[in-house]
Amino acid sequence: MANLNIRNVPEPVRRGLRLRAARKGLSMEAEARAILAEAVQRENGEPFDPESLQGFILGLFKGKPPRLTDELIKERRREVQRELRAMKAGKSRRRRVERTR
């Protein structure tokens, strides 16, 4: 089965999902899976088929599995480089100010 990460979920939605899952004795993850499966079944009237969902997801990524972690690592490395450049620029400015005193 595939993994699905959902970011930027509003706090009231997260809280509601947590409470809904707790009432049923499920984890939030299990409850979210059940909700998604029910929504897919309602839309087309057929029972949930995980393979068709997997095919849909792969189609979104043109057959390549999403590599979210790779993208997050690249973005963090870019942030670090920007921070280092900013720190170096700040140090060189301080040195110039100290020399002029």
C-alpha positions in Angstrom: 0.0 0.0 0.0 1.0 3.6 -0.5 1.7 6.2 2.0 -0.2 9.5 2.0 1.0 12.6 3.9 -1.5 15.4 4.5 0.0 18.7 5.5 -1.7 21.9 6.7 -4.7 20.3 8.2 -6.6 22.9 10.2 -6.5 22.3 14.0 -10.3 22.0 14.3 -10.3 19.2 11.6 -7.4 17.4 13.3 -9.1 17.6 16.7 -12.4 16.4 15.2 -10.7 13.5 13.5 -8.9 12.6 16.8 -12.2 12.6 18.7 -14.1 10.7 16.0 -11.4 8.0 16.0 -11.3 7.8 19.8 -15.1 7.3 20.0 -14.7 4.3 17.6 -11.6 3.0 19.4 -9.4 3.6 16.4 -6.2 5.5 15.7 -6.5 8.8 13.8 -4.7 7.1 10.9 -7.2 4.2 10.8 -10.1 6.6 11.0 -8.7 8.7 8.1 -8.3 5.5 6.0 -11.9 4.6 6.7 -13.2 8.0 5.8 -11.3 8.0 2.5 -12.4 4.5 1.6 -16.0 5.5 2.3 -15.7 8.6 0.2 -14.3 6.7 -2.7 -17.0 4.1 -2.5 -19.8 6.7 -2.3 -18.5 8.5 -5.4 -18.5 5.5 -7.7 -20.8 3.1 -5.9 -18.3 0.4 -6.0 -16.4 -1.1 -3.0 -13.1 0.4 -2.2 -10.2 -1.0 -4.3 -6.8 -0.1 -2.9 -5.1 -1.0 -6.2 -7.2 1.5 -8.2 -6.3 4.2 -5.7 -2.6 3.2 -6.0 -2.9 3.5 -9.8 -4.5 6.9 -9.5 -1.7 8.1 -7.2 1.0 6.8 -9.5 -0.8 8.5 -12.4 -0.5 11.8 -10.5 3.2 11.4 -10.3 3.6 10.0 -13.9 4.6 6.6 -12.6 7.3 7.9 -10.4 6.7 7.4 -6.7 6.7 10.7 -4.8 10.0 11.5 -3.0 8.8 14.0 -0.5 11.7 13.3 1.8 14.2 14.1 -0.9 12.5 17.4 -1.7 12.4 18.3 2.0 16.1 17.5 2.4 17.0 19.6 -0.7 14.9 22.6 0.6 16.5 22.4 4.1 20.0 22.3 2.5 19.1 25.5 0.5 17.9 27.1 3.7 21.1 26.3 5.5 23.2 27.7 2.6 21.1 31.0 2.7 21.6 31.1 6.5 25.3 30.6 6.2 25.6 33.3 3.5 23.6 35.7 5.8 25.9 34.9 8.7 29.0 35.5 6.7 27.7 38.7 5.4 26.8 39.8 8.9 30.3 39.0 10.2 32.1 40.8 7.4 29.9 43.9 8.1 30.8 43.7 11.8 34.5 43.5 10.9 34.3 46.6 8.7 32.5 48.5 11.5 35.1 47.4 14.1 38.0 48.5 11.8 36.5 52.0 11.3 36.3 52.6 15.1 
